[in-house]
Amino acid sequence: MAASLFAGAVPALSQGPVSEAISAADRATYADLVDLAERSDMVIKVEIRRQIAVEPERAPGLEPGFTRLYIEARTLALISGSSALGESLVFLVDVPLNAKGKPEKYKKREMILFADQVPGRRGSVRLTGKQAMLDYSPALEARLRPILTDLAGRDVPPLISGIGDALAVQGTLVGESETQIFVETKDRSPVSITVLRRPGQPISWGVSWGEIIDSAARAPARETLRWYRLACSLPDSLPSSANLARDPETRRLAEADYRFVLEQLGQCSRVITQADEA
């Protein structure tokens, strides 16, 4: 019976057992959730109805200590996505074996799936990451909703690919300067960072998301898509080739201002999606 069911399924990536899935949902950072949501066509709430272990010989690529499960689930809600879904779904997921050499029991658990639809296989979905199945909770859904809304909006910030140019210019007063950092994006849309130093005032900085460089632009708030784009994509240091200043002191100023921006953004922390990038 398992063999016939397996024939209609598509392999999915691994994820932890139920006990780990609960903690994974709790531990997931903002960056984790954006990573999962942005790579997935659909975010679905389901209830697990049945799980069947797939024979190891029919589970290519299975890691030692894991088993592959064929899952049948009831669709509870399409949280994000435009694909039509039926009342039931099937998918595969790799889960670790417990101390007794058995997988955890998922039946009757409500889960959140980050998935793509499988072309030509109605009712089959493919998970998009090793932790693309998380235990559902109202708290998790509340965290996800704003992310999904922002990703579906018209002003989604572009994907960042690196730093183009950077130039620091010192002012007429001691301690006065302005640094412009031009960010490269995958769709070539303009993004620039401005860092201003004024005598007797805190350093200020902001980001212009368009053609016009606004010296009054503000820094992005944490745990927003604009913050995520910068904090999770900018290089750890200003590339030497990007620094247009010739004077050594001015070059050091541009580098210091870039480090300041990174410090202000803070760390892009990923907990449950790190293995997906390995």
Secondary structure, 3 states (H helix, E strand, C coil): CHHHHHCCCCCCCECCCHHHHHHHHHHCCHHHHHHHHHHCCEEEEEEEEEEEECCHHHCCCCCCCEEEEEEEEEEEEEEECCCCCCCEEEEEEEEECCCCCCCCCCCCCEEEEEEEECCCCCCEEEECCCCCEEECCHHHHHHHHHHHHHHCCCCCCCCEEEEEEEEEEECCCCCCEEEEEEEEECCCCCEEEEEEECCCCCCEEEEECCCCCCCCCCCCCCCCHHHHHHHCCCCCCCCHHHECCCCHHHHHHHHHHHHHHHHHHCCCCCCCCHHHHC
